[in-house]
Amino acid sequence: MRWIIALGFFFSDQIPISLDDSKNKMDPLEILIEPLRHSPLLPVAVKRLQMQIADESAQRNQFYGDMSPEQKVEFVDGKIILHSPARNRHLEVTMYAATLLRTYVDLQRLGVVRVEKCLCVFPRNDYEPDIVFFGSAKAEALDASTLKFPVPDLIVEVLSDSTEKNDRGVKFEDYAANGVAEYWIIDAERSTLEQYFLRDEIYYLEQKSSSGTLTSRVITGFQVAIESMFDQQANLAAMRAMLAGSE
């Protein structure tokens, strides 16, 4: 039955909306719900979905009450995901990217950058991305006691074996659907960066490379060599250039 197929895709975290073809204008949500829209089982399906949402809401409130600052934990698809410690290369590359972003953003007074354990609240899920950027408008609403952060303007995820499925799946879809205008996926082991820009609620791949120049559309004026995300000397050179340019 077509409505069952639609529901199967609805609950999947592998909806294929990572598109490089800018000519593809299909709305992913319409693709999911159109078969169900005309089914006589629509009322039953809606009731079940409403029950699931209510159950998830209760679990989510429990999650907020139980989480602790010592843990890196997310609430995704009604489940609590506790992350294991990261490998040294993952931590190294995360630090390279975060240092460049924070230095530039602070110098230019463009907003704030946060790393790890920054709980970003989306309509259904809660994520703690590796690096996030909030522009000035959202940054002004933050204070010392903020625990639940809004949807970021830019997100960086550094891949690991345990997170890649979600980074390329449910997070990719959720970030796009909720207006995260720029998304970087960094493969620390392969020293490769993928840069996606949002258009019509769909991410389009701008570049996937280990070299060349990274230019952000969200962080005005941010431009660095991609190698500076992976190599210490290149990272230091980029930092020196930023500091010199601010004098």
N, CA, C and O of each residue as an XYZ file, in Angstrom:
988
protein
N       0.845     -1.193      0.000
C       0.000      0.000      0.000
C       0.880      1.242      0.000
O       1.894      1.307      0.695
N       0.467      2.230     -0.800
C       1.313      3.408     -0.978
C       1.503      4.197      0.315
O       2.565      4.778      0.539
N       0.458      4.218      1.182
C       0.599      5.016      2.413
C       1.610      4.406      3.358
O       2.277      5.117      4.110
N       1.727      3.061      3.320
C       2.723      2.399      4.166
C       4.121      2.773      3.707
O       5.006      3.021      4.526
N       4.320      2.814      2.396
C       5.616      3.226      1.860
C       5.933      4.643      2.309
O       7.063      4.942      2.694
N       4.928      5.514      2.257
C       5.145      6.902      2.673
C       5.532      6.994      4.132
O       6.444      7.739      4.489
N       4.841      6.237      4.986
C       5.168      6.275      6.406
C       6.546      5.688      6.670
O       7.266      6.147      7.557
N       6.906      4.678      5.901
C       8.231      4.097      6.076
C       9.318      5.116      5.822
O      10.293      5.182      6.571
N       9.169      5.912      4.777
C      10.124      6.973      4.504
C      10.055      8.052      5.566
O      11.075      8.635      5.932
N       8.844      8.323      6.069
C       8.676      9.389      7.064
C       9.492      9.125      8.308
O      10.064     10.050      8.884
N       9.552      7.863      8.735
C      10.270      7.536      9.961
C      11.719      7.141      9.712
O      12.447      6.825     10.653
N      12.135      7.157      8.470
C      13.514      6.792      8.163
C      14.445      7.966      8.397
O      14.075      9.120      8.182
N      15.694      7.652      8.855
C      16.689      8.706      9.008
C      17.634      8.743      7.813
O      18.705      9.349      7.864
N      17.215      8.085      6.744
C      18.065      8.032      5.564
C      17.357      8.577      4.335
O      17.583      8.086      3.229
N      16.508      9.578      4.504
C      15.818     10.177      3.369
C      16.839     10.852      2.463
O      17.573     11.729      2.919
N      16.904     10.468      1.196
C      17.984     10.939      0.324
C      17.743     12.331     -0.236
O      17.302     12.473     -1.376
N      18.033     13.375      0.566
C      17.833     14.724      0.075
C      19.147     15.476     -0.090
O      19.145     16.688     -0.309
N      20.270     14.765      0.013
C      21.555     15.400     -0.244
C      21.734     15.509     -1.748
O      22.092     14.532     -2.407
N      21.489     16.686     -2.289
C      21.436     16.842     -3.735
C      22.521     17.766     -4.246
O      22.750     18.841     -3.692
N      23.185     17.340     -5.304
C      24.158     18.181     -5.960
C      23.549     18.823     -7.213
O      24.087     19.798     -7.738
N      22.439     18.279     -7.683
C      21.812     18.730     -8.917
C      20.874     19.893     -8.618
O      19.783     19.694     -8.083
N      21.295     21.098     -8.962
C      20.495     22.284     -8.652
C      19.207     22.349     -9.452
O      18.353     23.183     -9.154
N      19.034     21.490    -10.470
C      17.819     21.498    -11.258
C      16.687     20.749    -10.572
O      15.527     20.873    -10.964
N      17.019     19.979     -9.558
C      16.004     19.196     -8.862
C      15.258     20.103     -7.890
O      15.844     20.575     -6.916
N      13.977     20.351     -8.141
C      13.196     21.283     -7.338
C      12.121     20.580     -6.520
O      11.261     21.257     -5.956
N      12.130     19.264     -6.431
C      11.086     18.537     -5.730
C      11.169     18.787     -4.231
O      12.253     18.762     -3.649
N      10.022     19.026     -3.611
C       9.930     19.243     -2.173
C       9.949     17.884     -1.485
O       9.036     17.087     -1.702
N      10.970     17.585     -0.653
C      11.054     16.269     -0.010
C       9.832     15.943      0.837
O       9.406     14.789      0.885
N       9.260     16.946      1.509
C       8.098     16.692      2.351
C       6.889     16.281      1.523
O       6.140     15.384      1.911
N       6.701     16.928      0.398
C       5.581     16.569     -0.466
C       5.728     15.160     -1.010
O       4.741     14.439     -1.159
N       6.958     14.767     -1.307
C       7.193     13.408     -1.790
C       6.737     12.398     -0.754
O       6.200     11.346     -1.102
N       6.948     12.712      0.526
C       6.598     11.790      1.605
C       5.099     11.705      1.844
O       4.562     10.613      2.032
N       4.421     12.843      1.840
C       3.032     12.846      2.294
C       2.012     12.708      1.177
O       0.852     12.405      1.455
N       2.397     12.918     -0.069
C       1.425     12.899     -1.157
C       0.664     11.570     -1.246
O      -0.562     11.602     -1.357
N       1.327     10.396     -1.204
C       0.566      9.143     -1.273
C      -0.412      8.990     -0.114
O      -1.522      8.488     -0.290
N       0.009      9.427      1.077
C      -0.835      9.298      2.261
C      -2.018     10.260      2.211
O      -3.083      9.965      2.753
N      -1.837     11.391      1.572
C      -2.872     12.431      1.518
C      -4.178     11.901      0.926
O      -5.257     12.352      1.311
N      -4.094     10.965      0.011
C      -5.265     10.461     -0.700
C      -5.721      9.091     -0.205
O      -6.616      8.490     -0.801
N      -5.134      8.598      0.852
C      -5.476      7.278      1.362
C      -6.653      7.346      2.342
O      -6.748      8.302      3.111
N      -7.561      6.339      2.329
C      -8.642      6.299      3.327
C      -8.108      6.065      4.738
O      -8.833      6.260      5.714
N      -6.865      5.654      4.852
C      -6.260      5.419      6.159
C      -5.586      6.668      6.723
O      -4.911      6.592      7.749
N      -5.759      7.805      6.072
C      -5.153      9.043      6.552
C      -5.503      9.354      8.009
O      -4.595      9.673      8.776
N      -6.786      9.278      8.439
C      -7.095      9.581      9.841
C      -6.379      8.671     10.831
O      -5.932      9.120     11.887
N      -6.271      7.387     10.485
C      -5.585      6.442     11.369
C      -4.100      6.796     11.469
O      -3.521      6.783     12.555
N      -3.502      7.107     10.339
C      -2.083      7.457     10.318
C      -1.823      8.721     11.124
O      -0.858      8.787     11.886
N      -2.686      9.731     10.957
C      -2.517     10.984     11.694
C      -2.637     10.736     13.193
O      -1.856     11.282     13.973
N      -3.604      9.920     13.606
C      -3.782      9.625     15.026
C      -2.540      8.956     15.602
O      -2.098      9.296     16.700
N      -1.983      8.011     14.866
C      -0.779      7.323     15.348
C       0.400      8.285     15.450
O       1.190      8.210     16.391
N       0.516      9.178     14.490
C       1.596     10.152     14.528
C       1.428     11.110     15.712
O       2.405     11.475     16.366
N       0.196     11.509     15.979
C      -0.063     12.389     17.122
C       0.296     11.697     18.434
O       0.838     12.327     19.342
N      -0.005     10.405     18.533
C       0.346      9.634     19.727
C       1.862      9.548     19.880
O       2.388      9.658     20.988
N       2.550      9.353     18.778
C       4.012      9.275     18.831
C       4.604     10.608     19.272
O       5.526     10.637     20.087
N       4.083     11.707     18.741
C       4.590     13.028     19.109
C       4.378     13.284     20.599
O       5.263     13.816     21.269
N       3.213     12.910     21.118
C       2.932     13.111     22.544
C       3.886     12.281     23.402
O       4.391     12.756     24.419
N       4.125     11.042     22.984
C       5.033     10.167     23.731
C       6.460     10.713     23.695
O       7.155     10.704     24.711
N       6.894     11.188     22.529
C       8.232     11.759     22.407
C       8.379     13.018     23.265
O       9.436     13.261     23.847
N       7.325     13.805     23.335
C       7.378     15.024     24.142
C       7.631     14.702     25.604
O       8.418     15.374     26.271
N       6.962     13.671     26.097
C       7.169     13.259     27.492
C       8.596     12.759     27.699
O       9.234     13.089     28.699
N       9.099     11.960     26.750
C      10.464     11.444     26.850
C      11.486     12.584     26.766
O      12.525     12.555     27.426
N      11.173     13.564     25.958
C      12.085     14.695     25.782
C      12.179     15.513     27.068
O      13.270     15.941     27.445
N      11.067     15.731     27.737
C      11.087     16.444     29.015
C      11.898     15.675     30.057
O      12.612     16.265     30.868
N      11.773     14.352     30.019
C      12.572     13.524     30.925
C      14.055     13.642     30.599
O      14.898     13.686     31.495
N      14.360     13.693     29.324
C      15.740     13.860     28.858
C      16.336     15.154     29.399
O      17.472     15.163     29.875
N      15.574     16.253     29.330
C      16.060     17.529     29.848
C      16.348     17.447     31.344
O      17.305     18.045     31.836
N      15.512     16.702     32.060
C      15.696     16.590     33.496
C      16.872     15.719     33.903
O      17.473     15.913     34.959
N      17.192     14.752     33.042
C      18.236     13.776     33.397
C      19.617     14.126     32.876
O      20.609     13.643     33.421
N      19.717     14.954     31.837
C      21.026     15.217     31.232
C      21.925     15.979     32.207
O      21.455     16.714     33.075
N      23.236     15.780     32.034
C      24.198     16.423     32.921
C      25.297     17.084     32.094
O      25.535     16.672     30.958
N      25.973     18.101     32.636
C      27.028     18.810     31.893
C      28.209     17.924     31.520
O      28.951     18.242     30.591
N      28.391     16.818     32.230
C      29.542     15.950     31.973
C      29.374     15.110     30.711
O      30.353     14.566     30.200
N      28.158     14.998     30.206
C      27.886     14.112     29.086
C      27.693     14.896     27.796
O      27.202     16.025     27.802
N      28.092     14.267     26.679
C      27.680     14.759     25.380
C      26.550     13.857     24.928
O      26.763     12.693     24.588
N      25.342     14.408     24.929
C      24.151     13.584     24.725
C      23.164     14.322     23.831
O      23.049     15.546     23.892
N      22.450     13.562     22.998
C      21.471     14.143     22.079
C      20.158     13.372     22.176
O      20.125     12.222     22.615
N      19.084     14.025     21.758
C      17.766     13.384     21.699
C      17.330     13.393     20.244
O      17.004     14.444     19.692
N      17.326     12.217     19.624
C      17.081     12.118     18.182
C      16.073     11.008     17.913
O      16.261      9.870     18.343
N      15.012     11.344     17.205
C      14.008     10.351     16.812
C      13.458      9.602     18.025
O      13.235      8.392     17.971
N      13.243     10.336     19.120
C      12.668      9.724     20.314
C      13.635      8.904     21.145
O      13.230      8.231     22.093
N      14.915      8.958     20.792
C      15.907      8.151     21.507
C      17.011      9.044     22.068
O      17.350     10.072     21.482
N      17.559      8.644     23.194
C      18.696      9.349     23.787
C      19.985      8.727     23.251
O      20.185      7.516     23.336
N      20.855      9.574     22.697
C      22.124      9.105     22.147
C      23.257      9.669     22.992
O      23.459     10.882     23.052
N      23.988      8.783     23.638
C      25.129      9.166     24.460
C      26.400      8.921     23.658
O      26.644      7.799     23.214
N      27.207      9.952     23.470
C      28.390      9.834     22.621
C      29.609      9.384     23.420
O      29.825      9.797     24.560
N      30.389      8.532     22.785
C      31.615      8.034     23.406
C      32.740      9.043     23.191
O      32.610      9.927     22.344
N      33.835      8.936     23.933
C      34.969      9.857     23.746
C      35.497      9.811     22.314
O      35.426      8.782     21.643
N      36.023     10.942     21.864
C      36.499     11.058     20.487
C      37.987     10.732     20.386
O      38.733     10.868     21.356
N      38.406     10.300     19.194
C      39.817     10.038     18.937
C      40.593     11.351     18.833
O      40.021     12.413     18.589
N      41.898     11.250     19.023
C      42.736     12.448     19.056
C      42.652     13.251     17.761
O      42.593     14.479     17.803
N      42.646     12.578     16.613
C      42.586     13.290     15.339
C      41.280     14.072     15.215
O      41.268     15.193     14.707
N      40.196     13.485     15.675
C      38.901     14.169     15.672
C      38.975     15.434     16.524
O      38.510     16.493     16.101
N      39.547     15.334     17.701
C      39.668     16.491     18.600
C      40.581     17.556     18.006
O      40.310     18.752     18.118
N      41.667     17.111     17.370
C      42.634     18.034     16.776
C      41.990     18.862     15.671
O      42.110     20.087     15.655
N      41.309     18.191     14.751
C      40.697     18.880     13.619
C      39.554     19.780     14.092
O      39.378     20.886     13.581
N      38.785     19.307     15.061
C      37.716     20.147     15.623
C      38.299     21.435     16.198
O      37.738     22.515     16.011
N      39.418     21.317     16.893
C      40.056     22.494     17.482
C      40.576     23.448     16.401
O      40.443     24.664     16.537
N      41.164     22.909     15.335
C      41.649     23.758     14.246
C      40.500     24.596     13.672
O      40.615     25.814     13.532
N      39.395     23.922     13.344
C      38.265     24.621     12.732
C      37.639     25.621     13.701
O      37.333     26.752     13.323
N      37.451     25.205     14.941
C      36.809     26.070     15.925
C      37.657     27.302     16.230
O      37.124     28.400     16.391
N      38.971     27.123     16.308
C      39.864     28.248     16.604
C      39.814     29.294     15.493
O      39.757     30.495     15.760
N      39.837     28.826     14.246
C      39.753     29.757     13.121
C      38.424     30.504     13.126
O      38.387     31.724     12.967
N      37.339     29.766     13.308
C      36.024     30.392     13.283
C      35.851     31.380     14.436
O      35.398     32.507     14.238
N      36.215     30.946     15.634
C      35.997     31.819     16.791
C      36.869     33.079     16.713
O      36.413     34.179     17.024
N      38.120     32.904     16.296
C      39.008     34.066     16.197
C      38.443     35.099     15.231
O      38.384     36.287     15.549
N      38.028     34.646     14.053
C      37.512     35.574     13.056
C      36.209     36.221     13.527
O      36.042     37.437     13.425
N      35.296     35.412     14.040
C      33.997     35.934     14.484
C      34.159     36.932     15.623
O      33.483     37.961     15.650
N      35.048     36.633     16.562
C      35.279     37.556     17.676
C      35.925     38.855     17.200
O      35.540     39.939     17.638
N      36.906     38.748     16.307
C      37.571     39.943     15.806
C      36.610     40.858     15.051
O      36.682     42.082     15.161
N      35.723     40.252     14.294
C      34.783     41.024     13.478
C      33.470     41.317     14.196
O      32.618     42.041     13.680
N      33.315     40.753     15.382
C      32.098     40.952     16.185
C      30.839     40.571     15.400
O      29.900     41.354     15.259
N      30.863     39.351     14.905
C      29.771     38.878     14.050
C      28.787     37.977     14.774
O      27.759     37.613     14.203
N      29.072     37.609     16.009
C      28.221     36.686     16.741
C      29.045     35.866     17.700
O      30.006     36.369     18.283
N      28.677     34.582     17.878
C      29.429     33.700     18.769
C      29.615     32.328     18.138
O      28.796     31.878     17.338
N      30.706     31.675     18.514
C      31.003     30.302     18.109
C      31.044     29.450     19.364
O      31.633     29.851     20.367
N      30.429     28.283     19.318
C      30.444     27.355     20.447
C      30.914     25.981     19.965
O      30.687     25.598     18.817
N      31.575     25.250     20.868
C      32.148     23.945     20.530
C      31.641     22.886     21.502
O      31.664     23.083     22.717
N      31.176     21.742     20.948
C      30.726     20.611     21.757
C      29.672     21.015     22.797
O      29.539     22.203     23.090
N      28.965     20.118     23.329
C      28.057     20.296     24.475
C      27.199     21.558     24.431
O      26.793     22.077     25.471
N      26.930     22.041     23.239
C      26.026     23.180     23.059
C      24.709     22.595     22.541
O      24.581     22.298     21.353
N      23.744     22.432     23.432
C      22.499     21.746     23.101
C      21.607     22.653     22.258
O      21.051     23.634     22.751
N      21.481     22.305     20.968
C      20.683     23.096     20.032
C      19.313     22.439     19.872
O      19.205     21.278     19.477
N      18.282     23.198     20.185
C      16.921     22.668     20.234
C      16.220     22.887     18.899
O      15.980     24.022     18.488
N      15.896     21.785     18.229
C      15.138     21.806     16.989
C      13.696     21.386     17.306
O      13.439     20.883     18.399
N      12.766     21.578     16.390
C      11.368     21.267     16.710
C      11.134     19.860     17.242
O      10.310     19.671     18.138
N      11.848     18.864     16.703
C      11.641     17.494     17.174
C      12.836     16.937     17.916
O      12.666     16.143     18.841
N      14.035     17.328     17.539
C      15.253     16.728     18.067
C      16.147     17.744     18.762
O      16.009     18.952     18.572
N      17.069     17.227     19.574
C      18.070     18.059     20.251
C      19.455     17.539     19.883
O      19.744     16.353     20.047
N      20.309     18.431     19.385
C      21.641     18.034     18.938
C      22.728     18.807     19.681
O      22.515     19.924     20.154
N      23.895     18.180     19.769
C      25.092     18.858     20.256
C      26.153     18.753     19.163
O      27.022     17.884     19.232
N      26.094     19.627     18.154
C      27.052     19.557     17.040
C      28.477     19.822     17.528
O      28.684     20.320     18.635
N      29.445     19.486     16.692
C      30.844     19.715     17.066
C      31.147     21.206     17.168
O      31.801     21.647     18.112
N      30.666     21.988     16.187
C      30.895     23.442     16.195
C      29.633     24.118     15.674
O      29.020     23.646     14.717
N      29.244     25.230     16.309
C      28.101     25.995     15.822
C      28.431     27.482     15.816
O      29.262     27.957     16.591
N      27.767     28.199     14.929
C      27.886     29.654     14.867
C      26.501     30.269     14.934
O      25.587     29.870     14.213
N      26.362     31.264     15.829
C      25.136     32.055     15.919
C      25.461     33.485     15.508
O      26.356     34.109     16.079
N      24.745     33.997     14.531
C      24.935     35.381     14.143
C      24.495     36.335     15.239
O      23.955     35.911     16.261
N      24.723     37.614     15.028
C      24.489     38.614     16.067
C      23.071     38.595     16.621
O      22.885     38.750     17.828
N      22.064     38.407     15.766
C      20.675     38.438     16.219
C      20.403     37.351     17.249
O      19.776     37.611     18.276
N      20.867     36.139     16.982
C      20.651     35.044     17.931
C      21.596     35.146     19.115
O      21.225     34.790     20.233
N      22.811     35.625     18.888
C      23.792     35.740     19.966
C      23.324     36.705     21.048
O      23.625     36.513     22.226
N      22.595     37.733     20.656
C      22.131     38.723     21.624
C      21.139     38.145     22.621
O      20.971     38.681     23.717
N      20.483     37.055     22.248
C      19.498     36.439     23.139
C      20.136     35.468     24.128
O      19.451     34.964     25.018
N      21.437     35.196     23.989
C      22.124     34.261     24.868
C      22.669     34.988     26.089
O      23.073     36.148     26.007
N      22.677     34.293     27.224
C      23.306     34.853     28.423
C      24.050     33.745     29.155
O      24.114     32.613     28.675
N      24.608     34.066     30.309
C      25.454     33.113     31.032
C      24.701     31.857     31.469
O      25.315     30.816     31.699
N      23.394     31.948     31.584
C      22.617     30.808     32.075
C      21.983     29.978     30.960
O      21.304     28.990     31.239
N      22.197     30.368     29.699
C      21.568     29.646     28.587
C      22.011     28.191     28.553
O      23.207     27.900     28.538
N      21.047     27.280     28.539
C      21.328     25.854     28.459
C      20.783     25.253     27.162
O      21.370     24.331     26.594
N      19.660     25.788     26.708
C      19.052     25.335     25.462
C      19.246     26.438     24.419
O      18.729     27.546     24.564
N      19.993     26.115     23.378
C      20.363     27.097     22.365
C      19.434     27.006     21.151
O      18.858     25.950     20.891
N      19.286     28.095     20.416
C      18.430     28.069     19.225
C      19.098     27.329     18.067
O      20.227     26.853     18.186
N      18.391     27.241     16.963
C      18.940     26.639     15.746
C      20.080     27.520     15.247
O      19.870     28.715     15.038
N      21.275     26.975     15.050
C      22.425     27.785     14.609
C      22.275     28.277     13.169
O      21.440     27.792     12.406
N      23.108     29.248     12.831
C      23.157     29.737     11.454
C      24.136     28.929     10.606
O      23.974     28.827      9.390
N      25.147     28.360     11.247
C      26.126     27.497     10.576
C      26.492     26.367     11.531
O      26.662     26.586     12.730
N      26.609     25.164     10.990
C      26.980     23.991     11.795
C      28.135     23.266     11.122
O      28.183     23.134      9.899
N      29.066     22.799     11.949
C      30.173     21.964     11.487
C      30.121     20.641     12.245
O      30.093     20.619     13.476
N      30.107     19.550     11.504
C      30.195     18.222     12.111
C      31.474     17.552     11.626
O      31.741     17.488     10.426
N      32.265     17.051     12.581
C      33.474     16.299     12.257
C      33.121     14.817     12.383
O      32.730     14.353     13.454
N      33.261     14.088     11.291
C      32.798     12.709     11.245
C      33.556     11.790     12.191
O      34.750     11.963     12.437
N      32.836     10.815     12.710
C      33.439      9.683     13.401
C      32.630      8.458     12.999
O      31.548      8.586     12.427
N      33.147      7.276     13.295
C      32.448      6.058     12.898
C      31.043      5.984     13.481
O      30.118      5.498     12.831
N      30.890      6.466     14.701
C      29.596      6.344     15.384
C      28.602      7.447     15.010
O      27.407      7.308     15.269
N      29.079      8.540     14.406
C      28.181      9.662     14.121
C      27.895      9.879     12.637
O      26.967     10.611     12.295
N      28.675      9.256     11.749
C      28.546      9.572     10.323
C      27.143      9.309      9.788
O      26.639     10.087      8.978
N      26.509      8.234     10.223
C      25.160      7.920      9.732
C      24.196      9.066     10.020
O      23.435      9.470      9.142
N      24.223      9.589     11.236
C      23.328     10.695     11.573
C      23.765     12.017     10.948
O      22.928     12.816     10.528
N      25.086     12.248     10.886
C      25.583     13.493     10.296
C      25.149     13.623      8.841
O      24.881     14.725      8.363
N      25.083     12.501      8.145
C      24.688     12.515      6.738
C      23.213     12.160      6.546
O      22.695     12.236      5.432
N      22.550     11.780      7.613
C      21.161     11.353      7.528
C      20.199     12.311      8.196
O      19.853     13.349      7.632
N      19.763     11.962      9.407
C      18.732     12.750     10.082
C      19.184     14.186     10.345
O      18.376     15.109     10.240
N      20.448     14.390     10.683
C      20.923     15.751     10.929
C      20.935     16.561      9.631
O      20.518     17.719      9.612
N      21.406     15.957      8.572
C      21.443     16.624      7.265
C      20.044     17.116      6.899
O      19.864     18.252      6.460
N      19.067     16.246      7.086
C      17.683     16.586      6.750
C      17.130     17.649      7.700
O      16.500     18.612      7.263
N      17.369     17.470      8.998
C      16.804     18.359     10.015
C      17.428     19.752      9.935
O      16.727     20.758     10.039
N      18.738     19.806      9.751
C      19.408     21.102      9.649
C      18.849     21.893      8.457
O      18.589     23.091      8.570
N      18.671     21.225      7.335
C      18.149     21.892      6.147
C      16.706     22.346      6.349
O      16.349     23.472      6.002
N      15.886     21.473      6.908
C      14.464     21.780      7.080
C      14.237     22.954      8.020
O      13.209     23.626      7.939
N      15.195     23.205      8.917
C      15.013     24.246      9.922
C      15.932     25.451      9.737
O      16.164     26.222     10.668
N      16.450     25.597      8.516
C      17.069     26.855      8.137
C      18.517     27.064      8.525
O      18.967     28.208      8.585
N      19.270     25.995      8.793
C      20.715     26.153      9.007
C      21.321     26.451      7.636
O      21.418     25.565      6.787
N      21.723     27.688      7.429
C      22.028     28.157      6.075
C      23.298     27.569      5.483
O      23.458     27.544      4.263
N      24.207     27.093      6.335
C      25.472     26.538      5.840
C      25.880     25.370      6.724
O      25.788     25.447      7.949
N      26.328     24.295      6.101
C      26.675     23.065      6.817
C      27.978     22.530      6.264
O      28.123     22.325      5.059
N      28.938     22.303      7.174
C      30.201     21.685      6.776
C      30.281     20.297      7.397
O      29.996     20.112      8.580
N      30.669     19.337      6.585
C      30.969     17.989      7.071
C      32.461     17.763      6.855
O      32.945     17.786      5.724
N      33.181     17.545      7.949
C      34.636     17.391      7.883
C      35.016     15.945      8.163
O      34.627     15.378      9.185
N      35.766     15.360      7.261
C      36.314     14.018      7.446
C      37.761     14.181      7.901
O      38.651     14.443      7.093
N      37.983     14.025      9.201
C      39.312     14.253      9.765
C      40.330     13.235      9.275
O      41.492     13.578      9.056
N      39.912     11.999      9.101
C      40.837     10.947      8.682
C      41.314     11.151      7.247
O      42.475     10.882      6.937
N      40.440     11.618      6.382
C      40.789     11.823      4.968
C      41.163     13.275      4.661
O      41.485     13.608      3.521
N      41.120     14.128      5.673
C      41.438     15.550      5.506
C      40.623     16.185      4.380
O      41.158     16.867      3.507
N      39.320     15.940      4.429
C      38.412     16.433      3.391
C      37.268     17.208      4.020
O      36.727     16.809      5.052
N      36.903     18.318      3.394
C      35.788     19.138      3.864
C      34.718     19.235      2.790
O      35.018     19.501      1.627
N      33.462     19.016      3.185
C      32.307     19.212      2.311
C      31.560     20.451      2.798
O      31.263     20.579      3.986
N      31.263     21.349      1.887
C      30.557     22.586      2.226
C      29.220     22.608      1.487
O      29.166     22.513      0.261
N      28.152     22.733      2.260
C      26.801     22.762      1.699
C      26.141     24.114      1.977
O      26.290     24.685      3.058
N      25.412     24.609      0.983
C      24.610     25.809      1.144
C      23.136     25.448      0.993
O      22.773     24.556      0.225
N      22.302     26.154      1.736
C      20.867     25.875      1.744
C      20.144     26.709      0.692
O      20.365     27.913      0.565
N      19.285     26.042     -0.048
C      18.420     26.730     -0.992
C      17.103     25.979     -1.073
O      17.080     24.787     -1.378
N      16.000     26.679     -0.797
C      14.669     26.072     -0.836
C      14.589     24.831      0.051
O      14.025     23.807     -0.335
N      15.171     24.948      1.260
C      15.133     23.887      2.272
C      15.867     22.616      1.839
O      15.605     21.537      2.370
N      16.770     22.739      0.891
C      17.567     21.605      0.441
C      19.033     22.039      0.402
O      19.346     23.149     -0.029
N      19.928     21.159      0.854
C      21.355     21.451      0.783
C      21.911     21.076     -0.579
O      21.615     20.012     -1.123
N      22.726     21.982     -1.119
C      23.441     21.720     -2.356
C      24.935     21.791     -2.085
O      25.417     22.714     -1.428
N      25.645     20.827     -2.586
C      27.083     20.739     -2.357
C      27.811     21.830     -3.131
O      27.759     21.879     -4.359
N      28.490     22.704     -2.391
C      29.292     23.756     -3.012
C      30.662     23.217     -3.392
O      31.159     23.481     -4.487
N      31.268     22.463     -2.486
C      32.563     21.858     -2.786
C      32.859     20.717     -1.818
O      32.370     20.688     -0.689
N      33.665     19.792     -2.291
C      34.218     18.724     -1.472
C      35.688     18.640     -1.842
O      36.034     18.250     -2.958
N      36.567     19.012     -0.889
C      37.965     19.155     -1.261
C      38.891     19.033     -0.056
O      38.479     19.195      1.092
N      40.153     18.743     -0.354
C      41.208     18.740      0.660
C      42.131     19.940      0.502
O      43.054     20.135      1.294
N      41.874     20.745     -0.530
C      42.721     21.907     -0.795
C      41.876     23.018     -1.389
O      40.681     22.854     -1.635
N      42.526     24.155     -1.615
C      41.790     25.284     -2.169
C      41.308     26.222     -1.074
O      41.862     26.246      0.025
N      40.270     26.995     -1.382
C      39.811     28.037     -0.477
C      38.399     27.760      0.017
O      37.529     27.349     -0.749
N      38.187     27.989      1.291
C      36.868     27.867      1.904
C      36.340     29.273      2.173
O      36.934     30.031      2.939
N      35.226     29.611      1.541
C      34.613     30.923      1.716
C      33.195     30.740      2.231
O      32.370     30.100      1.578
N      32.913     31.296      3.389
C      31.581     31.169      3.981
C      30.647     32.231      3.433
O      31.054     33.365      3.179
N      29.383     31.850      3.254
C      28.359     32.828      2.904
C      27.665     33.360      4.154
O      27.130     34.468      4.146
N      27.676     32.583      5.209
C      26.977     32.965      6.440
C      27.832     33.881      7.301
O      27.330     34.856      7.859
N      29.130     33.572      7.413
C      30.046     34.394      8.203
C      30.740     35.349      7.238
O      31.690     34.975      6.549
N      30.262     36.560      7.200
C      30.717     37.547      6.221
C      32.235     37.746      6.253
O      32.808     38.081      7.290
N      32.870     37.535      5.104
C      34.302     37.784      4.974
C      35.198     36.640      5.406
O      36.417     36.731      5.257
N      34.627     35.556      5.942
C      35.462     34.438      6.394
C      35.965     33.656      5.188
O      35.182     33.111      4.411
N      37.291     33.612      5.046
C      37.911     32.903      3.931
C      39.261     32.376      4.382
O      40.120     33.146      4.811
N      39.451     31.061      4.287
C      40.709     30.433      4.693
C      41.061     29.311      3.727
O      40.221     28.838      2.961
N      42.313     28.900      3.782
C      42.735     27.720      3.027
C      42.161     26.478      3.702
O      42.198     26.362      4.927
N      41.638     25.562      2.915
C      41.065     24.340      3.480
C      42.120     23.557      4.260
O      41.802     22.902      5.253
N      43.369     23.625      3.814
C      44.448     22.917      4.524
C      44.579     23.374      5.973
O      45.060     22.620      6.819
N      44.149     24.614      6.268
C      44.273     25.124      7.636
C      43.338     24.430      8.604
O      43.466     24.601      9.817
N      42.402     23.652      8.092
C      41.515     22.868      8.932
C      42.154     21.541      9.359
O      41.649     20.856     10.249
N      43.273     21.188      8.712
C      43.838     19.863      8.934
C      45.315     19.843      9.338
O      45.803     18.842      9.862
N      46.016     20.935      9.097
C      47.458     20.971      9.320
C      47.815     22.097     10.296
O      47.341     23.224     10.155
N      48.647     21.781     11.276
C      48.961     22.752     12.317
C      49.630     24.005     11.771
O      49.243     25.119     12.125
N      50.634     23.834     10.910
C      51.350     24.991     10.386
C      50.451     25.862      9.512
O      50.510     27.089      9.583
N      49.621     25.228      8.692
C      48.682     25.990      7.865
C      47.661     26.705      8.748
O      47.238     27.821      8.446
N      47.273     26.051      9.838
C      46.326     26.653     10.774
C      46.925     27.901     11.429
O      46.265     28.934     11.547
N      48.182     27.784     11.851
C      48.854     28.926     12.471
C      49.036     30.074     11.489
O      48.898     31.241     11.856
N      49.346     29.740     10.243
C      49.509     30.773      9.220
C      48.197     31.518      8.995
O      48.185     32.742      8.864
N      47.109     30.785      8.951
C      45.799     31.408      8.767
C      45.440     32.295      9.955
O      44.851     33.364      9.791
N      45.803     31.836     11.154
C      45.542     32.627     12.354
C      46.338     33.929     12.332
O      45.811     34.996     12.647
N      47.605     33.831     11.959
C      48.446     35.032     11.896
C      47.888     36.042     10.892
O      47.884     37.247     11.144
N      47.418     35.533      9.751
C      46.842     36.407      8.727
C      45.586     37.111      9.251
O      45.373     38.294      8.983
N      44.770     36.386      9.988
C      43.570     36.992     10.573
C      43.920     38.105     11.548
O      43.341     39.190     11.506
N      44.880     37.819     12.430
C      45.261     38.792     13.442
C      45.915     40.016     12.805
O      45.683     41.147     13.233
N      46.742     39.778     11.769
C      47.382     40.895     11.078
C      46.356     41.771     10.373
O      46.485     42.994     10.329
N      45.337     41.122      9.823
C      44.321     41.866      9.109
C      43.418     42.686      9.999
O      42.725     43.586      9.526
N      43.418     42.383     11.290
C      42.568     43.122     12.230
C      43.263     44.339     12.821
O      42.630     45.153     13.493
N      44.558     44.467     12.574
C      45.321     45.573     13.164
C      45.070     46.895     12.435
O      45.636     47.922     12.807
